[in-house]
Amino acid sequence: METYSELRRKWETEGKLPEFEERMMNLQNVVMRQTDYSAEMARSKLEEHDLDVQKIVREYMGLDDKKAEADTRSTHQKVYSEFRSFLDDAAGSYYRKKEAEEKLTQLREMQRARITKIIEARKLAEENNTLINDDVGAEVAGAEVAGAEVEGKSDE
């Protein structure tokens, strides 16, 4: 699209400058009717927007100059894209759920191992007639078991 200055120069070289000014006045009046711009402001906006009245009115109304992108996909493309996105979401939630279950299983196994250590420590303590404080954590009980095993091996 030609700019305002190019159009003016073109009409001027053809010797039709009065016709150009008349058309410019008509466009200026249109802009003034559609907005509350003064004559000077309407003329400057016409020059700024290369005589495009729609751009001026859209700018005045605060509308975005970009047109909304039309969805050019066919109905089948839309259906299959929705289907793919649904399956992607389902697969993602499945893998997140599976990962959470694996972590839970690992935590349960660690807890079982810890409890087993405590039970073994208590059995060993009963065999050796020693007391284990219930407030003592599994690490301390495990250390006592390890210490008792080391003492038992050194005695043999």
QUIJO-V283508 format. One record per helix or strand. SS is the DSSP state (hx for helix, st for strand). FROM is the first residue (numbers start at 1). TO is the last residue. If there is no record, write none. Layout:
SS,FROM,TO
SS,FROM,TO
//
This chain:
hx,4,13
hx,17,34
hx,39,48
hx,53,61
hx,75,127
hx,138,155
//
